[in-house]
Amino acid sequence: MLLTGWHQHTDDTFTVTAQWPRAHGYYQSDHGLFDPLLFAETVRQLFPLLSHVGYDVPFGHQLIWDKLDFELDPAALRVEGTPAELRLDITCEVVRRRGELSAMTLRVLAFRDDHRLGTASARFSCHSPAVYRRLRAGRTDPQPIPLPPPAPPQRTARDRYRDVVLSPTSDSAVWQLRTDVTHPVLFDHPVDHVPGMLLIEAARQAVHAAVYPWRGLLVGIETTFSRFAELDAPCWLETRGAPQQRTDQTRVDLVARQHGRDVFTGIATYAHCPAR
C-alpha cells in the first residue's frame, strides 16, 4: 500500500497523501528516477479508498477500470535520500444508479514536496457481487493458459525473467502476454481476468522493446480498457509507430487483442534516457 492518509474537503473533493519507497520489489528505480508506474499504481489504489470512505461503497463490490491517462514531469521523479512524499488533490465526477455509485472519474493533480509531479484522469465502474456474477457468468474460475517463454529482460527493461510479461512472436511488433498468476505483485490477490496494471506494464515493456536498444522513460500514457482480458486464452499486444532511430520524445500506439477483438488500447509517450 502506497497511500498514507486522506482528507475530504467537500462531497467530491479530496486530498490523499502517499509515500514511495526508495526501493520497490517490482517498480524499481532506474537512472536515478522512480518508476513512473508507481504513479499508475498510486492512482489505482485511490479507487477502493475513495469509493469506500467517500461514497459508502460496500466491501465486496468490484471496481473495473475503463480508462487511465497520466502525464509526469521527469524532474520530479528523481530518487533522493528519503522516500518520496506525495500529495494528491482529487476531484471526483460520480455517476449514480438507484442512489448508489455506479461509475466514477477521478481528476488527480499530484505534487511532490510542493513541486508538481503530474496529472492523471481515471475512470472505473462499480458492480455489486450479484451484478458482477451475472457480468462474468461462466468466467469466474478460469484455467490460465501455460506461460509462453519470456522475452530477454534487457529487451523489456527488466532485470529478472520472472518480471517479464511479454513473449516474442515471429513479428517483432507483436508480443504474447504472459499472465503469471503466481507473481506476488501483479497478482497480489485472486482475480478472474487479467489485471489492469498487468496490461499497463505490458504496454510499457512493449514500447521499451520497440525502441530498444535506446532507453526511454514513460512520461505519459492514454489508455482505454474495452473489455475483460481473459486468463484462459492468448492475448496479443502490438506496437505501432515506433521510431526507427532515437528521438528525444516519441509516441507509440498500442493495442491488445484477444479472440480478434480489442481489449486494451493506448498511446504511450516516451522521453529519452541515457544508456546505463
C-alpha positions, 0 to 999 in steps of 0.5 A: 500500500502506497497511500498514507492518509486522506482528507475530504474537503467537500462531497467530491473533493479530496486530498490523499497523501502517499509515500514511495519507497526508495526501493520497490520489489517490482517498480524499481528505480532506474537512472536515478528516477522512480518508476513512473508506474508507481504513479499508475499504481498510486492512482489505482489504489485511490479507487477502493479508498475513495469509493469506500470512505467517500461514497459508502461503497460496500466491501465486496463490490468490484471496481473495473477500470475503463480508462487511465491517462497520466502525464509526469514531469521527469524532474520530479521523479528523481530518487533522493535520500528519503522516500518520496512524499506525495500529495494528491488533490482529487476531484471526483465526477460520480455517476449514480444508479438507484442512489448508489455509485455506479461509475466514477472519474477521478481528476488527480493533480499530484505534487511532490514536496510542493513541486508538481509531479503530474496529472492523471484522469481515471475512470472505473465502474462499480458492480455489486457481487450479484451484478458482477456474477451475472457480468462474468457468468461462466468466467469466474474460475478460469484455467490460465493458459501455460506461460509462453517463454519470456522475452530477454529482460534487457529487451523489456527493461527488466532485470529478472525473467520472472518480471517479464510479461511479454513473449516474442512472436515471429513479428517483432511488433507483436508480443504474447502476454504472459499472465503469471498468476503466481507473481506476488505483485501483479497478482497480489490477490485472486482475480478472474481476468487479467489485471489492469496494471498487468496490461499497463506494464505490458504496454510499457515493456512493449514500447521499451522493446520497440525502441530498444536498444535506446532507453526511454522513460514513460512520461505519459500514457492514454489508455482505454480498457474495452473489455475483460482480458481473459486468463484462459486464452492468448492475448496479443499486444502490438506496437505501432509507430515506433521510431526507427532511430532515437528521438528525444520524445516519441509516441507509440500506439498500442493495442491488445487483442484477444479472440480478434477483438480489442481489449486494451488500447493506448498511446504511450509517450516516451522521453529519452534516457541515457544508456546505463 
